[in-house]
Amino acid sequence: MAGLTPRDRPGFTPTAVAVVAFGVAFGYVEAAVVVYLRAALELAPGAVMAQSVGSFGTFEAVEIARELATLAMIAAVGTLAGRTRLERLAWAAVVFGAWDIVYYVGLRLAIGWPLTLDSWDVLFLVPTRWVGPVWAPLVVTAALVGAGLAAARRLRAGSQIAVGPVRATGALAGGLLVILSFLLPNQGGSGQWTAWPVFWVGMALAVVATTSALTARPGVPSDGGMPSQHGSGRRPLAGSPD
């Protein structure tokens, strides 16, 4: 019996419900793990993990391995949900965003942390410590959910997304600046986040590039010029099946 083809897969709405549900459930599991980790480290409820190298103690390697496993799970869901490379990336962004938002909501409900959106957190450990105020990753993940759903809906409907080298470079540069803002010496003597200008420049670049790609008219090349024609030798627009 023939297997399912990409066109036999569920439509946008059931796929979105399943992907978001996974992200929500995953976020709660992640929050529960952190609650247990804090208890194992004998941290008081609501205490912020120190940003020193030894703050995780003997759990450092376990935590890094868990984060790598988390990335693998996100990639797996995106791969299973999407029909093309770009759609898989879009669904992975949705999972990541929903997971991270619910993660902080779960911690707030479980242990009363973060106390405010300005609370500091260790965001990631690979390849080194990422630190910043809680509101920053929430801004990133909200953008990922919105852009991911918009892209996935357009692609699932059979439309194209004009990516191209200029928009791709802008989005990549923006993302790298956002990451850099978490890696720089962020906390000044007053406890303020000194890298916030880098963060907002990166977000602006990424949002402008993504919005431009999502709103471009079908058939219009991603970087201007005449629409590509079949057999013209131009690179096809992103979103075509593998």
C-alpha positions, 0 to 999 in steps of 0.5 A: 500500500502506498504511503502518505504523500506530502499532499495527504498530510493534514491542513494548516489548522490541525497541524497548527493545533498539534504543533502548538499543543506540543510546544505548550506541553513541552514548555510545562515539562521544561518548567517542571524540570527546572523546579526539580533542578533548583530543588536539587541545588537547594535553591530557594523558590524564586531564587535566580541561578548564579551566572558563575561557571559552577552554579549548576554544580555536578548537573552542568553536563546533564543540563547541557545534554538536556538542552541539546536534546531539546533542540533535537526534539524541536527539529524533529517536530518541525521535520514531521509537521512540514512539507518543505524545508522552509515550512519545517523551519517555520513549524520548528520556530512555532514549537520553540516559541510556544515552549519558551513562553509556557516555560516562563508561565509555568515557572511563575505559577510553580515557584513565583519566578520570574518576579518581574519581566526584568528578572535575570535568567540563564537562557542557554548554555551552548556553546557558552552562557547566554544571560539576559532579562526575561522579557528579551527571550519572550520578545524573541519567542513571540516573534517566532510564533507569529512569523512561524505561523504566518509562514506555515499558513502561506506555504501550506496554502500553496503560496510561495515566500520570497526569501533570496540572499538579501532577506536571508542575510538580513534575517541571519544578521539580525538573529546573530545580533540578538544572540550576541546581545545575550553573550556580551557582558550584559549586566552593568554595575547598576544591574541594567542590561547594557546590551539592549541596543544590540538586541533591538537592532537585531530584532529590527533587522530580523523582523523587517527581513521576515515581514518583507519575505512574507508580504512580497507578491508571488512571482516577484523575486526576493531582491527586486527585479523582474519576476522569474519565469519558468526556464529562465535559469533564476533560482526558484522562490523558497517554499518549493517541495524538496 
